[in-house]
Amino acid sequence: MLVLNYEKNGKSGYIGGAVLMEMGLGLYLGKKIYILNPIDETVNYKEEILCMLPTILNGDLGSMAKLLK
Protein backbone atom coordinates (compact mmCIF):
# COMPACT_ATOMS: atom_id res chain seq x y z
CA MET A 1 0.00 0.00 0.00
CA LEU A 2 1.21 3.49 -0.78
CA VAL A 3 0.57 6.33 1.67
CA LEU A 4 0.63 9.73 -0.03
CA ASN A 5 1.46 11.91 2.95
CA TYR A 6 1.68 15.42 1.53
CA GLU A 7 1.79 18.60 3.59
CA LYS A 8 -1.43 19.46 5.41
CA ASN A 9 -2.16 22.18 7.97
CA GLY A 10 1.46 23.31 7.82
CA LYS A 11 2.80 19.85 8.66
CA SER A 12 4.96 18.13 6.06
CA GLY A 13 4.55 14.38 5.84
CA TYR A 14 1.17 14.51 7.56
CA ILE A 15 -0.53 11.20 8.37
CA GLY A 16 -3.93 11.50 10.04
CA GLY A 17 -5.83 9.08 12.21
CA ALA A 18 -7.90 7.64 9.36
CA VAL A 19 -4.79 6.81 7.33
CA LEU A 20 -3.20 5.30 10.43
CA MET A 21 -6.22 2.97 10.68
CA GLU A 22 -5.89 2.04 6.98
CA MET A 23 -2.19 1.31 7.50
CA GLY A 24 -3.10 -0.97 10.40
CA LEU A 25 -5.53 -2.87 8.19
CA GLY A 26 -2.88 -3.16 5.47
CA LEU A 27 -0.43 -4.51 8.04
CA TYR A 28 -3.02 -7.03 9.25
CA LEU A 29 -3.57 -8.16 5.65
CA GLY A 30 0.16 -8.64 5.15
CA LYS A 31 0.63 -5.74 2.75
CA LYS A 32 3.96 -3.96 2.42
CA ILE A 33 3.60 -0.31 3.40
CA TYR A 34 5.30 2.49 1.49
CA ILE A 35 5.17 6.11 2.65
CA LEU A 36 5.94 8.78 0.06
CA ASN A 37 7.44 11.47 2.30
CA PRO A 38 9.18 11.41 5.69
CA ILE A 39 6.75 11.32 8.61
CA ASP A 40 6.01 14.59 10.40
CA GLU A 41 8.10 14.74 13.58
CA THR A 42 5.31 16.22 15.68
CA VAL A 43 2.75 13.46 15.13
CA ASN A 44 1.88 11.77 18.44
CA TYR A 45 1.76 8.26 16.96
CA LYS A 46 5.01 8.26 14.97
CA GLU A 47 6.28 5.24 16.94
CA GLU A 48 3.18 3.26 16.00
CA ILE A 49 3.75 4.08 12.33
CA LEU A 50 7.40 3.06 12.51
CA CYS A 51 6.46 -0.25 14.20
CA MET A 52 4.68 -1.18 10.96
CA LEU A 53 8.14 -1.15 9.30
CA PRO A 54 7.15 1.05 6.36
CA THR A 55 9.55 1.92 3.57
CA ILE A 56 9.95 5.70 3.42
CA LEU A 57 10.42 6.75 -0.21
CA ASN A 58 11.62 10.32 0.53
CA GLY A 59 9.42 11.73 -2.23
CA ASP A 60 10.81 9.42 -4.93
CA LEU A 61 8.19 7.13 -6.46
CA GLY A 62 10.89 5.74 -8.76
CA SER A 63 12.55 4.09 -5.78
CA MET A 64 9.32 2.16 -5.14
CA ALA A 65 9.43 0.76 -8.67
CA LYS A 66 13.02 -0.37 -8.06
CA LEU A 67 12.04 -2.06 -4.79
CA LEU A 68 9.18 -3.96 -6.44
CA LYS A 69 11.38 -5.52 -9.13
N, C-alpha and C positions, 0 to 999 in steps of 0.2 A: 504494500500500500504506500502511496506517496502523499505526504502531508505538505501542502503548499502554505507554509507559514510566512506570509508577507507581513509587512508592517501594518499595525492597527493601533489606533489610539496613542500614537507616539511611541509604541514599543516595537522594535524590530524583532523579527522571529517569533511573533505572537502565536501562541497556541492556547485556545480557550478550553473551557470545561467540556463542551460538546465534542470537540476534536479529541480531547484526552479520552473520553468514553469510547469513541470510534477506534482509537489506537488500541485500547484495551480489548475490544472485540476482535480486532485484527490479530493481536497477540494470541488470544484464546484460540483463534482459528488457525494458528500456525503460519500466519503471513509475515513476511519480512517487511520491516517498517523503514521507509526512507523519509527523511525530513529535508526539505529543500534548503532552508537557511538555518544558521545557528540559532539555538533556543534562547529566547530572552532571559537575561540573567535575573530579572526581578520576579519571574513567575514562581509562585509558592510551591508548585508541584514539579519542579525541574527534576528532582531526584527520582520521582515516579516515572517520568518520561525516560530518563537515562536507564532505569532498571529494565526497560523494554528492549534495550540494546539496539536502538535505531542506528542507521547509517546516516550521518549528517553530510549532505552533498555540498555544503558551502556555496549554494547558488548555482551549481554547475550540473544541469540535467545530463550533460554528456557523460559525466562520471557514472551516473546510474546505468546508462547503456553499456558502459565498459564492465561494470560489476555483474550485469545480467548475462554476459556472454560466457 
